[in-house]
Amino acid sequence: MVKKMPKTDVVIVGVGWGGGIIASELTKQGLNVVGLERGQERHTEDYYMVHDELRYAVRYELMQDLSKETLTFRSNQKMRALPMRQYGSFLMGSGLGGAGVHWNGQTFRFLPYDFNIRSATIERYGKKKIPAAMTIQDWGITYDEIEPYYDKFEKMAGISGEENPLGGKRSDKYPTPPMKHSPQMKMFKKATEKLNYHPYTIPSANLSEAYENPDGIARAACQYCGFCERFGCEYGAKADPVVTVIPVAAKTGKFDLRTHSWVRRVLHNGEKATGVLYTDVTTGEEIEQPADVVVLTSYVFNNARLLLNSKIGRPYNPSNGTGVIGKNYAYQVVKGGATGYFDDQKFNNFAGAGALGMVMDDFNGDNFDHSNVDFIHGGYLSLTQTGLRPIQNNPIPSDSPTWGKEFKQNSLKYINQTLSVGAMGASLPYKHHYLDLDPTYTDTFGDPIIRMTYDFEEQDRQLAKFTAKKSSEILQEMGADKVDSMEELGPYNITTYQSTHNTGGVIMGANPETSAVNNYLQMWDMDNMFVVGASAFPHNGGYNPTDTVGALAYRAAEGIMKYSKSGGMLA
């Protein structure tokens, strides 16, 4: 028998960055919010003196249990999709704070070009520049419209940075100064300036100094310990939902947080969402939570999966391009970097922070003329110093043997004599890249899991070759004695880690025929439902997605407040 709880104003599904921001903003304005998180509660105390690479980076303690829920993958529709049984290409967080706990903290704004990518590309280059199967579209919002929400997220998180010389205009400076510059970063800066590029310090959620945000949350400065990505921060120096927005919501007394609550369906009458059905995984009890407004704030795959399993919205059909739920899945192109080996220089590569580094945007977005290249958009090039931990890092030149005496000699020689320039390339959507429900495989409760159909395209191959060449040139200017870089981008491989930047599936736009949500992330098909997260991105830019996720969450919170007062479609 299903247990029915008292009705609440708002129920949110997933309490990471999106859910935490929504809960904080709505409860501050008097709404009652129930937050359902299927993982466990987390605290900074969990990570005290636990710099354990094996536990967190290799055994993935902060990540979703793939034996209970995973996804299936195939490169194209002719293949049979198979389950991802162990982590590889990306990591899906679990527990309070979600991926906001184990991220690195690199906090970039998307470029103005990203938000009107289709119209801007056609205006400058004509329609022929866009491949026939590429489904890029404008976002239904401009950079100028989203800029105040970027500013709000950055001030809440205390982002440390300096102005991007090739980025969109800012209404205010970053709330804290940029992080320290290491010798490696200074080398990158000097080399790129000599090449007439425009380097700047990576905007960082790892605080450069002690900071108190507008909500009165005080946090300590980063210790540069090198344990950010895949780890929680015991100092609270890395902004995450557990140390920023969730405490604000809890303090109001209007936030009912329920962990170990696995949401399986959104309940509705065909016109309005009426609540959610979830299972308490500690007791097995099924519980119904009625609500006036339902907000999905879980990870990309689960947002799309919940809508499809709940039969809300029109599933995307790749054969004719109709429907919207599952449309425009995109990833990230990160293989176009290079590694330099230095015979006579040593570096303290073991030290660092998740967002410590220098970056340049000269080849990102439409910051350069694409007339003579076989791709659109681009990506940033950066030198990051995130902390090379011993188990997962053993850099050797590509012509080295992979075992034996010479392998050991090169391993010892180059462990602290290697620098890399990485690329974060945009991922643009195609008609045949999408998410749907797998017809065969189910989760621990017997519900269909998401199926991912995706592969690299010629656009990605050309972009990666271009950025690899530019990365190599920078390392040569930095004085590397030998440089290795990618020559050809092969097929997408889900077994090798690349990035956790998955986007799309419940995309935003100005037209309900081509998008699932409007620019407040309100569903066109059900006006009391909002779907928040990178699932709203119509494509993935040449940046890490978190700043844009946070900005859109603040805008969605504003929209939910408007809806709670007057109802109706907001855009």
C-alpha positions in Angstrom: 0.0 0.0 0.0 1.3 3.4 -1.0 1.8 5.9 1.9 0.5 9.4 1.0 2.2 12.4 2.5 0.7 15.9 3.1 0.8 18.2 0.1 3.7 20.6 -0.2 4.2 23.8 -2.3 7.1 22.3 -4.2 8.9 19.0 -4.5 12.3 18.7 -6.0 13.9 15.5 -7.3 17.6 15.4 -6.7 19.5 17.7 -4.3 22.7 18.8 -6.0 23.5 22.3 -7.4 20.1 22.6 -9.2 18.0 21.3 -6.3 20.0 23.1 -3.7 19.6 26.5 -5.4 15.9 25.9 -6.0 15.4 24.9 -2.4 17.4 27.9 -1.0 15.7 30.5 -3.2 12.1 29.3 -2.7 12.3 28.7 1.1 13.8 32.1 1.6 10.6 33.5 0.0 8.3 31.5 2.1 7.5 28.4 0.1 7.5 24.9 1.6 9.8 22.6 -0.2 10.4 18.8 0.0 13.7 17.7 -1.4 14.1 14.0 -2.4 17.6 12.7 -2.7 18.1 9.0 -3.4 21.6 8.9 -2.0 22.9 9.4 1.5 23.4 12.6 3.4 26.9 14.1 3.2 29.0 16.5 5.4 32.4 18.0 5.2 33.3 15.9 8.3 33.1 12.9 6.0 36.3 13.9 4.3 38.5 14.9 7.3 42.0 13.5 6.7 40.8 11.2 4.0 43.0 12.0 1.0 42.5 8.4 -0.2 43.0 8.1 -4.0 42.2 4.4 -4.0 38.9 4.9 -2.2 37.5 7.8 -4.1 39.4 8.2 -7.4 39.7 4.5 -8.2 36.8 2.8 -6.4 34.4 5.7 -6.9 32.9 5.9 -3.4 31.0 9.1 -4.2 29.5 7.7 -7.4 26.2 6.1 -8.3 26.1 2.3 -7.8 26.0 0.9 -11.3 24.7 -2.5 -10.1 21.4 -0.8 -9.1 21.1 1.7 -12.0 23.2 2.3 -15.0 22.6 3.2 -18.7 23.1 1.4 -21.9 25.2 2.7 -24.8 25.5 2.2 -28.5 27.3 4.1 -31.2 24.4 4.0 -33.7 20.9 2.7 -34.1 22.1 -0.5 -35.9 23.9 -1.7 -32.8 22.5 -3.4 -29.7 23.0 -1.2 -26.7 24.8 -2.8 -23.7 24.9 -1.7 -20.1 27.8 0.3 -18.7 28.9 -2.1 -15.9 31.9 -0.1 -14.7 32.9 3.6 -14.8 34.8 4.9 -17.8 34.0 7.9 -19.9 32.1 9.9 -17.2 31.2 9.7 -13.5 27.7 10.0 -12.1 27.6 11.3 -8.5 25.3 10.0 -5.8 24.3 11.4 -2.5 23.5 14.9 -1.1 25.2 17.5 -3.3 25.4 15.2 -6.3 28.2 15.9 -8.8 28.6 19.3 -7.1 30.6 17.5 -4.3 33.1 15.7 -6.6 33.7 18.3 -9.3 37.0 20.2 -9.8 35.5 23.7 -9.5 36.3 25.1 -12.9 33.5 27.7 -13.3 33.2 29.2 -16.8 30.5 31.3 -18.4 29.4 30.2 -21.9 30.1 32.8 -24.6 27.4 35.0 -26.1 27.8 33.0 -29.3 26.6 29.9 -27.6 23.1 31.2 -26.8 22.3 32.2 -30.5 24.7 29.7 -32.1 22.5 28.8 -35.1 21.5 32.4 -36.1 25.0 33.7 -35.5 26.6 31.0 -37.6 24.2 31.5 -40.5 24.6 35.2 -40.3 28.4 35.0 -40.6 29.0 31.9 -42.8 25.6 30.9 -44.3 23.6 27.8 -43.9 26.1 25.6 -45.8 28.5 25.8 -42.8 26.1 23.7 -40.7 26.1 20.0 -41.6 22.6 18.7 -42.7 22.3 16.3 -39.7 23.5 18.8 -37.1 20.6 20.1 -35.0 22.0 23.2 -33.4 19.4 25.8 -32.3 19.3 29.0 -30.4 18.6 28.7 -26.7 15.6 31.0 -26.4 17.7 33.3 -24.1 20.6 35.7 -24.8 23.8 36.1 -22.9 22.7 39.5 -21.7 19.5 38.0 -20.3 21.3 35.2 -18.4 24.2 37.4 -17.2 22.6 38.5 -14.0 22.1 34.9 -13.0 25.7 34.1 -13.7 26.7 36.9 -11.4 24.4 35.6 -8.7 25.8 32.1 -8.9 29.3 33.3 -8.8 28.7 35.5 -5.7 27.0 32.7 -3.9 29.9 30.3 -4.7 32.6 32.9 -4.1 34.2 32.3 -7.5 37.9 33.4 -7.7 38.9 34.8 -11.0 39.7 37.6 -13.4 37.9 38.9 -16.5 38.0 36.8 -19.6 39.4 39.2 -22.3 37.4 37.4 -25.0 34.3 36.6 -23.0 30.9 38.3 -22.6 30.6 41.6 -20.7 30.3 41.3 -16.9 28.0 43.4 -14.7 30.5 43.0 -11.8 33.9 41.5 -11.1 34.4 38.1 -9.5 33.8 38.2 -5.8 37.3 36.9 -4.9 40.7 37.4 -6.7 42.2 34.7 -8.9 44.2 31.8 -7.5 48.0 31.9 -7.1 50.1 31.4 -10.2 52.5 28.5 -10.1 55.7 28.4 -12.2 53.9 26.1 -14.8 51.1 28.6 -15.1 53.6 31.5 -15.6 55.3 29.5 -18.4 51.9 29.0 -20.2 51.0 32.7 -19.8 54.4 33.8 -21.2 54.3 31.5 -24.1 50.7 32.2 -25.1 51.2 36.0 -24.9 54.3 35.6 -27.1 52.0 33.8 -29.6 49.6 36.8 -29.4 46.9 35.0 -27.5 44.9 36.1 -24.5 45.5 34.0 -21.4 43.7 34.5 -18.1 43.4 32.6 -14.8 40.8 29.9 -14.7 37.7 31.0 -12.7 37.7 28.8 -9.7 35.2 27.6 -7.1 38.3 26.7 -4.9 38.4 29.9 -2.9 41.6 32.0 -3.3 40.8 33.6 0.1 38.3 33.4 3.0 34.9 34.6 1.9 31.4 35.2 3.2 28.7 35.2 0.6 25.5 37.3 0.4 23.6 34.5 2.3 26.0 34.8 5.2 27.8 31.5 4.5 31.5 31.8 5.4 34.1 29.5 4.0 37.9 29.1 4.3 40.5 29.5 1.5 41.8 26.6 -0.6 44.8 24.7 0.8 46.1 23.5 -2.7 46.1 19.9 -1.6 45.4 18.5 -5.0 42.4 16.4 -3.9 39.3 18.0 -5.7 38.0 16.0 -8.6 36.3 12.8 -7.3 36.8 14.0 -3.7 34.8 16.0 -1.2 36.6 19.0 0.4 37.0 18.8 4.1 37.7 22.5 4.4 34.6 23.6 2.5 37.0 25.7 0.4 35.5 24.2 -2.8 32.0 25.5 -3.3 29.5 22.7 -3.3 25.8 22.6 -2.5 26.4 21.0 0.9 28.4 24.0 2.2 26.6 26.8 0.3 22.9 26.6 -0.6 21.6 23.6 1.3 22.3 25.1 4.8 20.5 28.3 3.7 17.4 26.3 2.8 17.6 24.2 6.1 17.9 27.3 8.2 14.5 28.6 7.0 12.7 25.7 8.6 10.7 25.2 5.3 12.9 22.6 3.7 12.1 19.0 4.3 15.1 17.0 3.1 14.6 13.2 2.6 17.6 11.2 1.7 17.5 7.5 0.5 14.4 8.5 -1.5 14.4 7.0 -5.0 11.9 8.9 -7.2 10.4 6.5 -9.8 7.5 8.4 -11.3 6.1 11.9 -11.7 2.4 11.7 -11.1 0.1 13.7 -13.3 -3.4 13.9 -14.7 -2.3 14.6 -18.3 -2.4 18.4 -17.9 -0.7 19.1 -14.5 1.8 17.3 -12.4 0.3 16.3 -9.1 3.3 15.0 -7.2 5.9 12.2 -7.3 6.0 8.5 -6.3 9.2 7.4 -4.6 10.6 4.4 -2.8 12.3 4.7 0.6 15.3 2.5 -0.2 16.0 1.8 3.5 12.5 0.3 4.2 11.2 -0.5 0.7 8.1 1.6 1.4 6.4 3.3 -1.5 5.5 6.9 -0.8 3.4 9.5 -2.7 4.4 13.2 -2.3 1.7 15.5 -3.6 2.8 19.0 -4.6 1.6 22.1 -6.4 4.9 22.3 -8.4 7.3 19.5 -9.4 10.9 20.3 -10.2 13.3 17.7 -11.6 16.8 18.7 -10.6 18.6 15.4 -11.0 21.5 14.5 -13.4 21.0 14.7 -17.2 20.2 11.1 -17.8 17.7 10.8 -14.9 15.8 14.0 -15.8 15.1 12.5 -19.3 14.5 9.0 -17.9 11.9 10.2 -15.3 9.9 12.1 -18.0 9.9 9.1 -20.4 9.0 6.6 -17.7 6.2 9.0 -16.5 5.0 9.5 -20.1 5.4 13.3 -19.9 6.3 15.2 -23.0 6.8 13.9 -26.5 9.6 11.3 -26.9 12.1 12.3 -29.6 12.0 10.3 -32.8 15.3 10.3 -34.7 13.8 9.0 -37.9 11.8 12.2 -38.6 13.1 14.6 -36.0 9.8 15.1 -34.2 9.4 15.0 -30.4 11.6 16.6 -27.8 12.3 14.4 -24.8 15.7 12.8 -25.4 16.7 15.2 -28.2 20.1 16.8 -28.7 22.2 14.7 -26.3 25.8 16.1 -26.4 29.0 15.3 -24.7 32.5 17.1 -24.8 35.5 16.9 -27.1 38.5 16.7 -24.8 41.0 14.6 -26.8 42.6 17.5 -28.7 45.3 18.4 -26.2 49.1 17.7 -26.1 51.7 16.6 -23.6 55.3 18.0 -23.4 58.3 16.3 -21.9 61.1 18.4 -20.5 64.6 16.9 -20.1 66.1 19.5 -17.8 63.1 21.1 -15.9 61.2 19.7 -12.9 57.7 20.7 -11.7 55.7 20.1 -8.5 52.9 18.5 -10.4 51.6 16.6 -7.3 50.5 19.9 -5.8 47.5 21.9 -7.0 43.7 22.4 -6.9 40.8 21.4 -9.1 40.6 24.8 -10.8 44.2 25.9 -10.6 45.4 26.9 -14.1 45.6 29.3 -17.0 43.3 29.3 -20.0 42.8 31.0 -23.3 39.7 31.4 -25.5 41.2 32.5 -28.8 39.9 29.4 -30.5 36.6 29.1 -28.6 33.1 29.8 -29.8 33.3 32.1 -32.8 36.3 34.1 -31.5 38.2 33.3 -34.7 37.3 33.0 -38.4 36.0 29.6 -39.3 35.9 30.1 -43.0 38.9 27.9 -43.7 38.3 25.1 -41.2 35.9 22.2 -41.4 34.1 22.7 -38.1 32.2 25.4 -36.2 32.6 26.5 -32.6 35.8 25.5 -30.9 37.1 25.2 -27.4 39.5 26.5 -24.8 43.1 25.6 -24.3 44.5 25.4 -20.8 47.2 24.3 -18.5 45.8 23.0 -15.3 47.5 21.9 -12.1 45.0 19.7 -10.5 47.4 17.5 -8.6 48.9 14.4 -10.3 48.2 11.7 -7.7 50.4 8.6 -7.9 48.1 5.7 -8.7 46.4 7.2 -11.8 49.3 9.1 -13.3 52.4 7.8 -15.0 53.3 10.0 -18.0 55.8 8.6 -20.5 56.5 9.5 -24.1 54.4 7.7 -26.7 57.5 6.0 -28.2 58.4 4.4 -24.8 57.9 0.7 -24.2 55.0 -0.1 -21.8 57.0 -2.5 -19.7 60.6 -3.4 -18.8 63.7 -1.4 -17.9 63.2 1.5 -20.2 59.6 1.9 -19.2 60.7 2.1 -15.5 63.4 4.6 -16.3 61.1 6.9 -18.2 58.4 6.6 -15.5 60.8 7.8 -12.9 62.4 10.5 -15.2 59.2 12.1 -16.4 56.8 11.9 -13.4 57.7 15.5 -12.5 59.1 16.7 -15.9 55.9 16.7 -17.9 53.3 19.4 -18.6 50.1 19.1 -20.6 48.0 21.6 -22.5 44.4 20.4 -22.6 41.5 21.3 -24.8 37.8 21.5 -23.8 36.0 21.3 -27.2 32.3 22.1 -27.8 30.0 19.1 -28.5 27.3 19.9 -31.1 24.1 17.8 -31.4 23.1 15.6 -34.3 19.8 14.2 -35.4 21.0 10.6 -34.5 22.5 11.5 -31.1 19.7 11.1 -28.5 18.5 9.4 -25.3 15.6 7.0 -25.0 14.4 4.1 -22.8 16.2 0.9 -23.3 13.8 -1.9 -24.4 15.7 -4.6 -22.6 17.5 -3.5 -19.4 15.9 -2.2 -16.2 17.1 -0.9 -12.8 16.9 -2.5 -9.4 13.1 -1.7 -9.3 12.4 -3.0 -12.7 12.0 0.4 -14.4 13.5 0.9 -17.9 16.9 2.6 -17.9 18.1 5.3 -20.3 19.8 4.3 -23.6 22.4 6.6 -25.0 23.1 6.7 -28.8 26.2 8.7 -29.6 29.5 8.8 -31.5 32.1 11.4 -32.6 31.4 13.1 -35.9 33.6 14.7 -38.5 33.0 18.0 -36.8 34.5 16.6 -33.6 37.5 15.0 -35.5 38.4 18.2 -37.3 38.0 20.3 -34.1 40.2 17.9 -32.1 42.9 17.9 -34.7 42.9 21.6 -34.8 43.2 22.1 -31.0 45.8 19.3 -30.8 48.0 21.2 -33.2 47.5 24.5 -31.4 48.3 22.8 -28.0 51.5 21.3 -29.4 52.6 24.8 -30.7 52.1 26.2 -27.2 54.2 23.5 -25.5 56.9 24.0 -28.1 57.0 27.7 -27.2 57.1 26.7 -23.5 60.4 24.8 -24.3 59.3 21.2 -24.3 62.0 18.8 -25.7 59.4 16.4 -26.9 55.6 16.8 -27.6 53.0 14.1 -28.0 49.6 15.0 -29.3 46.6 13.3 -30.9 46.8 12.7 -34.6 43.3 11.3 -35.3 40.2 11.2 -33.1 38.9 7.7 -33.2 35.3 6.5 -32.4 33.8 7.5 -29.0 34.8 5.0 -26.3 32.7 4.8 -23.2 35.3 2.8 -21.3 37.9 5.5 -21.1 37.4 8.6 -18.8 37.1 11.9 -20.7 34.8 14.2 -18.8 31.5 14.1 -16.9 30.0 16.9 -19.1 26.8 15.3 -20.4 24.1 17.6 -21.7 20.8 17.7 -23.5 17.7 15.5 -23.5 15.2 18.1 -22.1 16.4 21.1 -24.0 15.3 24.7 -23.7 14.2 27.0 -26.6 11.6 29.5 -27.8 9.4 27.0 -29.7 7.5 24.0 -28.1 7.9 22.1 -31.4 11.7 22.0 -31.0 12.3 22.3 -27.3 10.9 20.7 -24.0 11.2 23.7 -21.7 11.1 27.5 -22.1 13.8 29.9 -20.9 12.6 29.5 -17.3 13.0 25.7 -17.7 9.2 25.4 -17.4 7.8 22.5 -19.4 5.8 23.6 -22.4 3.5 20.5 -22.0 2.9 20.8 -18.2 3.2 24.3 -16.8 3.6 23.3 -13.2 6.7 21.2 -14.0 10.3 22.6 -14.2 13.3 20.6 -15.4 16.6 22.1 -14.2 20.1 21.1 -15.1 22.5 20.6 -18.1 19.7 18.5 -19.6 18.4 21.9 -20.8 21.5 22.7 -22.9 20.6 22.5 -26.7 24.4 21.9 -27.2 27.5 21.8 -25.0 29.9 24.7 -25.3 33.6 24.7 -25.1 33.6 25.0 -21.4 32.7 23.1 -18.2 28.9 23.4 -17.7 28.5 24.1 -14.0 28.3 28.0 -14.1 25.6 27.8 -16.8 23.7 25.1 -14.8 23.8 27.4 -11.7 22.7 30.5 -13.6 19.8 28.6 -15.2 18.8 27.3 -11.8 18.6 30.8 -10.3 16.4 31.9 -13.3 14.2 28.8 -12.8 13.8 29.6 -9.1 12.6 33.1 -10.1 10.2 31.6 -12.6 8.8 29.1 -10.0 8.1 32.0 -7.6 6.3 33.9 -10.4 4.3 30.7 -11.2 3.4 30.2 -7.6 1.8 33.6 -7.5 -0.1 33.8 -10.8 0.3 30.4 -12.7 0.4 30.1 -16.5 3.2 30.0 -19.0 6.1 32.3 -18.2 7.5 32.6 -21.7 
